[in-house]
């Protein structure tokens, strides 16, 4: 069953893909800024939180335990 949290994770993944494409384009051209790096870090941190939450729902030995 799909839950609202799955939609948030899917949206965050798409946002991360777009952000990484943007950074991959800007990096070799020397246009990557400290602010853009910080934004990408925030995106990765959000993804990590969402994946940790999602992983808790699996029937897995780590279920119910802190991950990461």
C-alpha positions in Angstrom: 0.0 0.0 0.0 1.3 3.4 -0.9 1.3 5.9 2.0 1.7 9.7 1.9 5.3 9.4 3.1 6.0 7.4 -0.1 4.8 10.4 -2.2 7.1 12.7 -0.2 10.0 10.3 -0.8 9.3 10.1 -4.5 9.0 13.9 -4.8 12.3 14.3 -2.9 14.0 11.8 -5.2 12.9 13.8 -8.2 14.0 17.0 -6.7 17.4 15.5 -5.9 17.8 14.2 -9.4 17.1 17.7 -10.8 19.5 19.3 -8.3 22.3 16.8 -9.1 21.8 17.3 -12.8 22.1 21.1 -12.2 25.2 20.7 -10.1 26.8 18.3 -12.6 26.3 20.9 -15.3 27.6 23.8 -13.2 30.6 22.1 -11.6 32.9 21.7 -14.7 31.9 25.2 -15.8 33.1 26.7 -12.4 29.6 28.0 -11.5 29.1 25.9 -8.4 28.6 28.1 -5.3 28.8 27.4 -1.6 25.1 28.1 -1.3 24.3 25.6 -4.0 26.4 23.0 -2.2 24.6 23.7 1.0 21.2 23.3 -0.8 22.3 20.0 -2.2 23.5 18.8 1.3 20.1 19.7 2.7 18.4 17.7 -0.1 20.6 14.7 0.7 19.8 15.0 4.4 16.1 15.1 3.7 16.4 12.0 1.5 18.3 10.2 4.3 15.6 11.1 6.8 12.8 10.0 4.5 14.6 6.7 3.7 15.2 6.0 7.4 11.5 6.5 8.0 10.6 4.3 5.0 13.0 1.6 6.1 11.3 1.3 9.5 8.2 0.0 7.7 10.0 -3.0 6.2 9.9 -6.4 7.9 13.6 -6.4 8.4 16.1 -7.1 11.2 16.6 -3.4 11.5 12.8 -2.8 11.9 12.2 -0.7 15.0 15.9 0.2 15.4 17.7 3.4 14.6 19.3 3.2 11.1 22.4 5.2 10.4 
